[in-house]
Amino acid sequence: MLCAISGEAPREPVASRKSGNVFEKRLIAAHMAEHHTDPVTGEELAAEDLIELKAPNVVAPRAPNFTSIPAMLSAFQNEWDALVLETHTLKQHLAQTRQELSTALYTNDAATRVIARLQRERDEARESLASITVTGSAPAGDAMQVDGEELPEELQAVVEDTQKSLYATRRKRTAPADWTSAEDVSNFDIANSTDSLYPGSSSVAMNDADSVLFGGADGTAGVYDLSQAKVTQTFNAGNAVTATAWWEERAVIGTSAGTVKIFEGGNEIAQVGSHAGAVTSVSLHPSGKMLVSAGADKRYAVHDLQTFKTVSQVYVEAEITCTSFHVDGALFFVGSSDGKLRVFDIKTGTVLSEPSTGAPVLDVRFSENGTWFAVVNQGSTTISVWDIRKQVAVHTLEAGSPVTSCRWDHSGMYLAIGASGSVSVQQYTKATKTWAELVQKAVPATDVAWAAKAQSLVALTPEGGLAVLTAS
């Protein structure tokens, strides 16, 4: 009868009721105090599960090598030698483990330093990109990937609320009864034209008060009132005017110096942006609480119009030529010199898709139906209408000369097209699923804009003047 733990004859044998194994009482008691299990089967074991066994005391015979002092000394020497060898082996293992730990710590420290250096180089590259003028185009295959930047939580909430509100109303929107009819649009003719007001002008913007905002290469901008047929306000932007927009009654002007200036009542109230090179586009969020500026430095920046601070920056792989918000305000479209349309989630700054248009994008505009957007490509005599759901062009409209710009009216019924040789208006008929050209006038235009209720169409001439088309 041997103990299942020590393998020797037990002095106080006990047996488990569950497994039947025999143990030395003191050994099994110590095991149960710590583990409460049977050391052989792993089952739970308690003191009441043990049965004491009666066995005669057996005196184990002494081993022959312990029958004399010299034999005992020899046994002790053997044990000592074994202990010394084991200690030496443990020291070797300890030294090896220390060396491996030292190597691992060094590797981790080196990786940390490499990451810190890469982050520093990335920040230096961003600063350099923002402080030098970008010219030319990057060689093929030299694309730059830079992570986007999220909007603050309060502005993300603004985007979400605006999207929900506009989407709900857009689905039910119909053209007002007093909106200009297709027959009236077809009778558009040049009602007024001006001489060169701001030479070098490339962009016009119109608000609900029928005030036209534009500026020229000398840094002067002005507001032309259609009802009074004259310039009513003049601004000094300091540098050539490259982009324009309205923020309610405030004039927003992008300049060739890379800044965006905001004027109210003729006075400058704020300046935002710090692009390297010219600002190529400015877009106002439908909520009226954010402004996006984009430039030749391959970057667009989001500015909070409550604080006039830049809250987000996103870099792309090519020079940005135009931008446009989706009518619900959640998506932001960026047209580039590489012919791609990059669709961003404005909240996170991440790219959702990158459809290619085949040529540098000059202009992109959304229809109020929220489904279609028009794309103008450099050197093309046609304008393409894309479906946002399919990410492909579904219609192609001929202009007869290289197209420079386009603009939907607020009802989404008419698409105005500015070209180097003419201004035209196209209308889509849903019943027949066809497009029809309502009017075309031989007025060269670099940009176009609709007046309130589509009662007039304003064309910016290459000389920096205006041509106003109205029903005769």
C-alpha positions as CSV (number, residue, x, y, z in Angstrom):
1,M,0.0,0.0,0.0
2,L,1.7,3.2,-1.3
3,C,0.8,6.8,-1.1
4,A,-0.5,8.2,-4.4
5,I,1.5,11.4,-3.8
6,S,4.9,10.3,-2.4
7,G,5.0,6.8,-3.7
8,E,6.1,5.5,-0.3
9,A,4.4,3.5,2.3
10,P,2.2,5.9,4.4
11,R,2.6,6.1,8.1
12,E,-1.0,7.4,8.5
13,P,-2.8,6.0,5.5
14,V,-6.2,7.5,4.4
15,A,-8.3,6.6,1.4
16,S,-10.6,8.8,-0.8
17,R,-14.3,7.8,-0.8
18,K,-14.5,9.1,-4.4
19,S,-11.4,7.8,-6.2
20,G,-10.3,5.0,-3.8
21,N,-6.7,6.3,-3.9
22,V,-4.5,6.0,-0.7
23,F,-2.6,9.0,0.6
24,E,-0.4,10.0,3.5
25,K,-2.7,11.9,5.8
26,R,-0.4,14.9,6.3
27,L,0.3,15.2,2.5
28,I,-3.3,15.0,1.4
29,A,-4.3,17.4,4.2
30,A,-1.7,20.0,3.0
31,H,-2.9,19.6,-0.6
32,M,-6.6,20.0,0.3
33,A,-5.9,23.1,2.4
34,E,-4.6,24.8,-0.8
35,H,-6.5,23.2,-3.7
36,H,-9.5,21.4,-2.2
37,T,-9.2,18.7,-4.9
38,D,-8.0,15.1,-5.3
39,P,-4.4,15.4,-6.6
40,V,-5.0,12.4,-8.9
41,T,-8.4,12.9,-10.4
42,G,-8.8,16.7,-9.9
43,E,-12.3,16.2,-8.3
44,E,-13.4,18.2,-5.3
45,L,-12.2,16.6,-2.0
46,A,-13.0,17.4,1.6
47,A,-11.8,16.1,4.9
48,E,-15.0,14.1,5.4
49,D,-14.4,12.3,2.1
50,L,-11.3,10.6,3.6
51,I,-11.3,7.3,5.4
52,E,-8.5,6.4,7.9
53,L,-7.0,3.0,7.2
54,K,-5.5,0.6,9.8
55,A,-2.2,-0.9,8.8
56,P,0.7,-2.5,10.8
57,N,3.7,-0.3,11.4
58,V,6.4,-1.4,9.0
59,V,9.9,-0.2,9.6
60,A,11.6,0.3,6.3
61,P,15.0,-1.2,6.1
62,R,17.9,1.2,5.8
63,A,19.5,1.5,2.4
64,P,22.9,-0.3,2.2
65,N,24.7,3.0,1.3
66,F,23.6,4.4,4.7
67,T,24.9,1.6,6.9
68,S,28.3,3.3,7.5
69,I,29.8,6.8,7.9
70,P,32.0,6.6,4.8
71,A,29.0,5.5,2.7
72,M,26.9,8.4,4.1
73,L,29.7,10.9,3.4
74,S,29.9,9.5,-0.2
75,A,26.1,9.9,-0.6
76,F,26.3,13.5,0.8
77,Q,29.1,14.3,-1.7
78,N,27.0,13.0,-4.6
79,E,24.0,15.0,-3.5
80,W,26.2,18.1,-3.2
81,D,27.7,17.6,-6.6
82,A,24.1,17.3,-8.1
83,L,23.1,20.4,-6.3
84,V,26.1,22.4,-7.6
85,L,25.4,21.3,-11.2
86,E,21.7,22.2,-10.9
87,T,22.6,25.6,-9.5
88,H,25.1,26.2,-12.4
89,T,22.4,25.3,-14.9
90,L,19.9,27.7,-13.2
91,K,22.5,30.5,-13.4
92,Q,23.0,29.8,-17.1
93,H,19.2,30.0,-17.7
94,L,19.0,33.2,-15.7
95,A,21.8,34.9,-17.7
96,Q,20.2,33.8,-21.0
97,T,16.8,35.1,-19.8
98,R,18.4,38.5,-18.8
99,Q,20.0,38.8,-22.2
100,E,16.7,38.1,-24.0
101,L,14.9,40.6,-21.8
102,S,17.6,43.2,-22.5
103,T,17.3,42.6,-26.3
104,A,13.5,42.9,-26.2
105,L,13.8,46.2,-24.2
106,Y,16.3,47.6,-26.7
107,T,14.1,46.6,-29.6
108,N,11.1,48.2,-28.0
109,D,13.1,51.4,-27.3
110,A,14.3,51.5,-30.9
111,A,10.8,51.1,-32.2
112,T,9.5,53.9,-30.0
113,R,12.3,56.2,-31.2
114,V,11.5,55.3,-34.9
115,I,7.8,56.1,-34.4
116,A,8.7,59.4,-32.7
117,R,11.0,60.3,-35.6
118,L,8.4,59.4,-38.2
119,Q,5.8,61.5,-36.4
120,R,8.2,64.4,-36.3
121,E,9.0,64.1,-40.0
122,R,5.3,63.9,-40.8
123,D,4.6,67.1,-38.9
124,E,7.6,68.8,-40.5
125,A,6.3,67.8,-43.9
126,R,2.9,69.2,-43.2
127,E,4.4,72.5,-42.0
128,S,6.6,72.6,-45.1
129,L,3.6,71.9,-47.3
130,A,1.7,74.7,-45.7
131,S,4.6,77.2,-46.0
132,I,5.8,76.9,-49.6
133,T,4.0,77.6,-52.8
134,V,3.1,74.4,-54.7
135,T,3.8,74.5,-58.4
136,G,3.6,71.8,-61.1
137,S,2.3,68.3,-60.6
138,A,3.7,65.3,-58.8
139,P,5.4,62.6,-60.8
140,A,3.4,59.5,-61.5
141,G,3.4,57.1,-58.6
142,D,4.5,59.8,-56.1
143,A,1.1,59.9,-54.4
144,M,0.9,61.2,-50.8
145,Q,-1.4,59.6,-48.3
146,V,-2.2,61.7,-45.2
147,D,-4.7,60.8,-42.6
148,G,-7.9,62.9,-42.3
149,E,-9.0,64.9,-39.3
150,E,-12.3,64.7,-37.6
151,L,-14.6,67.6,-36.8
152,P,-15.2,68.5,-33.1
153,E,-18.2,66.7,-31.6
154,E,-20.4,69.8,-31.6
155,L,-19.9,70.4,-35.3
156,Q,-20.4,66.7,-36.1
157,A,-23.8,67.1,-34.3
158,V,-24.5,70.1,-36.5
159,V,-23.8,68.0,-39.6
160,E,-26.1,65.2,-38.4
161,D,-28.9,67.5,-37.5
162,T,-28.7,69.4,-40.8
163,Q,-28.7,66.2,-42.8
164,K,-31.8,64.9,-41.1
165,S,-33.6,68.2,-41.5
166,L,-32.8,68.8,-45.1
167,Y,-33.3,65.2,-46.2
168,A,-36.8,65.1,-44.7
169,T,-37.8,68.4,-46.5
170,R,-35.9,67.6,-49.7
171,R,-38.0,64.5,-50.4
172,K,-41.2,66.6,-50.3
173,R,-39.9,69.7,-52.0
174,T,-41.8,70.9,-55.1
175,A,-41.1,74.0,-57.3
176,P,-43.0,77.0,-56.0
177,A,-46.0,78.2,-58.1
178,D,-44.3,81.5,-58.8
179,W,-41.1,79.9,-60.1
180,T,-39.9,80.9,-63.6
181,S,-41.5,78.6,-66.2
182,A,-39.6,76.8,-68.9
183,E,-41.3,79.0,-71.5
184,D,-40.0,82.2,-69.8
185,V,-36.5,80.6,-69.6
186,S,-36.6,79.8,-73.3
187,N,-37.2,83.6,-73.9
188,F,-34.1,84.7,-72.0
189,D,-32.1,87.3,-73.8
190,I,-29.4,89.8,-72.8
191,A,-31.1,92.5,-70.8
192,N,-28.1,94.2,-69.5
193,S,-24.3,93.9,-69.9
194,T,-21.4,95.8,-68.3
195,D,-18.0,96.8,-69.4
196,S,-15.0,95.2,-67.7
197,L,-15.5,95.8,-64.0
198,Y,-12.9,93.5,-62.4
199,P,-10.4,92.2,-65.0
200,G,-9.1,88.7,-64.2
201,S,-12.3,87.7,-62.4
202,S,-13.0,83.9,-62.4
203,S,-15.9,83.4,-59.9
204,V,-19.3,84.9,-59.2
205,A,-21.7,84.3,-56.4
206,M,-25.3,85.5,-56.0
207,N,-27.5,85.7,-52.9
208,D,-31.3,85.8,-52.5
209,A,-31.2,89.6,-52.7
210,D,-29.9,89.3,-56.3
211,S,-26.6,90.8,-55.4
212,V,-23.6,89.5,-57.4
213,L,-20.3,89.1,-55.7
214,F,-17.1,89.0,-57.8
215,G,-13.6,90.4,-57.9
216,G,-10.5,90.7,-60.0
217,A,-6.8,90.1,-60.3
218,D,-5.9,93.5,-58.6
219,G,-7.4,92.4,-55.3
220,T,-10.6,94.5,-55.6
221,A,-14.0,93.0,-55.2
222,G,-17.5,94.4,-55.4
223,V,-21.2,93.7,-55.1
224,Y,-23.3,94.4,-58.2
225,D,-27.0,94.9,-57.5
226,L,-29.2,93.6,-60.4
227,S,-32.2,95.8,-59.5
228,Q,-30.0,99.0,-59.5
229,A,-27.7,97.8,-62.3
230,K,-24.6,99.1,-60.6
231,V,-21.9,98.2,-58.1
232,T,-23.1,99.1,-54.6
233,Q,-20.2,97.9,-52.5
234,T,-16.4,97.6,-53.0
235,F,-13.9,95.6,-51.0
236,N,-10.1,95.5,-50.9
237,A,-9.1,91.9,-50.6
238,G,-5.4,92.7,-50.8
239,N,-4.6,90.0,-53.3
240,A,-6.1,88.6,-56.5
241,V,-9.7,87.3,-55.9
242,T,-9.8,83.6,-56.8
243,A,-13.1,82.4,-55.2
244,T,-16.3,83.9,-53.9
245,A,-19.3,82.9,-51.9
246,W,-22.1,84.4,-49.8
247,W,-22.6,83.7,-46.1
248,E,-26.1,85.1,-45.7
249,E,-25.4,88.9,-46.2
250,R,-21.7,88.5,-45.7
251,A,-19.2,88.4,-48.6
252,V,-16.7,85.5,-48.5
253,I,-13.6,86.1,-50.7
254,G,-10.7,83.6,-51.4
255,T,-7.4,85.1,-52.5
256,S,-4.3,84.1,-54.3
257,A,-2.4,84.6,-51.0
258,G,-4.1,81.5,-49.6
259,T,-6.4,83.3,-47.2
260,V,-10.2,83.7,-47.1
261,K,-11.6,87.1,-46.0
262,I,-15.1,87.8,-44.8
263,F,-16.7,91.2,-45.2
264,E,-19.9,92.6,-43.7
265,G,-21.3,96.0,-44.7
266,G,-18.1,96.7,-46.6
267,N,-15.8,96.0,-43.6
268,E,-13.5,93.0,-43.1
269,I,-14.7,91.1,-40.0
270,A,-12.5,88.0,-40.2
271,Q,-9.7,86.2,-42.0
272,V,-9.4,82.4,-42.1
273,G,-7.2,79.9,-43.9
274,S,-3.5,79.7,-44.5
275,H,-3.1,77.8,-47.8
276,A,0.2,77.6,-49.6
277,G,-0.7,79.2,-52.9
278,A,-4.1,80.4,-54.1
279,V,-7.4,79.4,-52.7
280,T,-9.2,77.7,-55.5
281,S,-12.6,77.1,-54.0
282,V,-14.8,78.1,-51.0
283,S,-17.9,76.2,-50.0
284,L,-20.5,77.1,-47.3
285,H,-22.1,74.2,-45.3
286,P,-25.9,74.2,-45.6
287,S,-26.1,74.9,-41.9
288,G,-24.3,78.2,-42.4
289,K,-22.0,77.3,-39.4
290,M,-19.0,76.0,-41.3
291,L,-16.9,77.2,-44.3
292,V,-14.5,75.0,-46.3
293,S,-11.6,76.5,-48.2
294,A,-9.5,74.5,-50.7
295,G,-6.3,75.4,-52.5
296,A,-3.4,74.5,-54.7
297,D,-1.6,73.0,-51.8
298,K,-3.7,69.8,-52.1
299,R,-5.5,70.6,-48.9
300,Y,-9.0,71.6,-47.8
301,A,-9.6,73.2,-44.4
302,V,-12.9,73.4,-42.4
303,H,-13.4,76.7,-40.5
304,D,-15.9,77.2,-37.7
305,L,-17.9,80.4,-38.5
306,Q,-18.7,80.9,-34.8
307,T,-15.1,81.3,-33.7
308,F,-13.4,81.7,-37.1
309,K,-10.9,79.0,-36.2
310,T,-9.7,76.2,-38.4
311,V,-11.1,72.9,-36.9
312,S,-10.0,70.3,-39.5
313,Q,-7.6,69.8,-42.4
314,V,-7.5,67.1,-45.0
315,Y,-4.8,66.5,-47.6
316,V,-5.4,64.9,-51.0
317,E,-3.1,63.6,-53.7
318,A,-3.5,66.3,-56.3
319,E,-4.2,70.0,-56.6
320,I,-7.8,70.8,-55.6
321,T,-9.6,72.7,-58.4
322,C,-13.2,72.8,-57.1
323,T,-15.4,71.7,-54.1
324,S,-19.1,71.3,-53.4
325,F,-21.2,70.1,-50.5
326,H,-24.0,67.7,-51.1
327,V,-27.3,69.5,-50.5
328,D,-27.8,67.6,-47.2
329,G,-24.4,68.6,-45.9
330,A,-23.0,65.2,-44.9
331,L,-20.8,64.5,-48.0
332,F,-18.1,66.8,-49.4
333,F,-17.0,66.5,-53.0
334,V,-13.5,67.5,-54.1
335,G,-12.6,67.9,-57.8
336,S,-8.8,67.6,-58.6
337,S,-6.3,68.2,-61.3
338,D,-5.8,64.5,-61.6
339,G,-9.4,64.0,-62.9
340,K,-10.7,62.3,-59.8
341,L,-13.7,63.3,-57.7
342,R,-13.0,62.5,-54.1
343,V,-16.1,62.0,-51.9
344,F,-15.4,62.7,-48.2
345,D,-17.3,62.2,-45.1
346,I,-17.1,65.8,-43.8
347,K,-17.4,64.6,-40.2
348,T,-14.4,62.3,-40.2
349,G,-12.4,63.5,-43.2
350,T,-12.2,60.0,-44.7
351,V,-12.5,59.2,-48.4
352,L,-15.7,57.2,-49.2
353,S,-15.1,56.9,-53.0
354,E,-12.8,58.2,-55.8
355,P,-14.6,58.0,-59.2
356,S,-12.4,59.1,-62.1
357,T,-13.8,61.6,-64.7
358,G,-10.9,61.3,-67.2
359,A,-9.7,64.9,-67.1
360,P,-9.0,67.7,-64.6
361,V,-12.3,68.8,-62.9
362,L,-13.2,72.4,-63.3
363,D,-16.5,72.5,-61.6
364,V,-18.9,70.2,-59.7
365,R,-22.5,71.2,-58.7
366,F,-25.3,69.4,-56.9
367,S,-29.0,69.4,-57.9
368,E,-31.5,70.1,-55.2
369,N,-33.0,66.6,-55.8
370,G,-29.9,65.3,-53.9
371,T,-29.3,62.6,-56.5
372,W,-27.7,64.3,-59.5
373,F,-24.5,66.4,-59.7
374,A,-23.0,68.0,-62.8
375,V,-19.3,67.7,-63.6
376,V,-17.3,70.0,-65.8
377,N,-14.0,68.7,-67.2
378,Q,-11.1,70.8,-68.6
379,G,-11.2,71.2,-72.4
380,S,-14.5,69.3,-72.8
381,T,-17.3,70.7,-74.9
382,T,-19.8,68.5,-72.9
383,I,-21.0,68.5,-69.4
384,S,-21.8,65.2,-67.6
385,V,-24.6,64.6,-65.2
386,W,-23.8,61.9,-62.6
387,D,-26.0,59.8,-60.3
388,I,-24.6,59.8,-56.8
389,R,-26.1,56.4,-56.1
390,K,-24.3,54.7,-59.1
391,Q,-21.2,56.9,-59.1
392,V,-21.3,57.0,-62.9
393,A,-22.3,59.6,-65.5
394,V,-25.9,59.0,-66.6
395,H,-26.3,61.9,-69.1
396,T,-24.0,63.9,-71.3
397,L,-25.0,67.4,-72.5
398,E,-23.4,69.2,-75.5
399,A,-22.4,72.9,-75.2
400,G,-20.7,73.4,-78.5
401,S,-17.6,75.0,-77.0
402,P,-15.3,74.2,-74.0
403,V,-17.4,74.3,-70.9
404,T,-16.1,76.4,-68.0
405,S,-18.8,76.2,-65.3
406,C,-22.3,75.1,-64.5
407,R,-25.1,75.9,-61.9
408,W,-28.4,74.3,-61.0
409,D,-31.2,76.6,-60.0
410,H,-32.7,76.1,-56.5
411,S,-35.6,74.1,-57.7
412,G,-33.4,71.6,-59.6
413,M,-35.4,72.1,-62.8
414,Y,-32.8,74.0,-64.8
415,L,-29.0,73.5,-65.4
416,A,-27.2,76.6,-66.6
417,I,-24.0,76.0,-68.6
418,G,-21.2,78.5,-69.1
419,A,-18.8,77.9,-72.0
420,S,-16.1,79.8,-73.8
421,G,-18.5,80.5,-76.6
422,S,-22.0,80.6,-75.1
423,V,-24.4,80.4,-72.2
424,S,-27.2,77.8,-72.3
425,V,-29.9,76.3,-70.1
426,Q,-30.9,72.7,-70.1
427,Q,-34.1,71.2,-68.7
428,Y,-34.8,67.6,-67.8
429,T,-38.3,66.2,-68.4
430,K,-39.0,63.4,-66.0
431,A,-42.0,62.0,-67.9
432,T,-39.9,61.4,-71.1
433,K,-36.5,61.1,-69.4
434,T,-35.0,63.5,-71.9
435,W,-33.1,66.7,-71.8
436,A,-34.0,69.8,-73.8
437,E,-32.0,73.0,-74.4
438,L,-34.3,75.9,-73.6
439,V,-32.0,78.7,-74.6
440,Q,-28.5,79.4,-75.9
441,K,-26.9,82.8,-76.3
442,A,-23.5,83.6,-77.8
443,V,-22.1,85.1,-74.6
444,P,-18.7,83.8,-73.6
445,A,-18.7,83.0,-69.8
446,T,-16.2,81.9,-67.2
447,D,-18.9,81.4,-64.5
448,V,-22.7,81.6,-64.2
449,A,-25.2,82.2,-61.4
450,W,-29.0,82.1,-61.0
451,A,-31.0,85.0,-59.6
452,A,-33.9,84.4,-57.1
453,K,-36.7,82.2,-58.5
454,A,-34.6,81.7,-61.7
455,Q,-35.9,85.0,-63.0
456,S,-32.4,85.9,-64.3
457,L,-29.2,84.3,-65.2
458,V,-25.9,86.1,-64.7
459,A,-22.8,85.3,-66.8
460,L,-19.3,86.4,-65.9
461,T,-17.5,87.4,-69.1
462,P,-13.8,86.7,-69.7
463,E,-13.1,90.5,-69.5
464,G,-14.4,90.7,-66.0
465,G,-17.9,92.1,-66.8
466,L,-21.4,90.8,-66.4
467,A,-24.1,89.8,-68.8
468,V,-27.6,89.5,-67.4
469,L,-30.1,87.3,-69.2
470,T,-33.8,87.8,-68.5
471,A,-37.1,86.9,-70.2
472,S,-37.9,89.5,-72.8
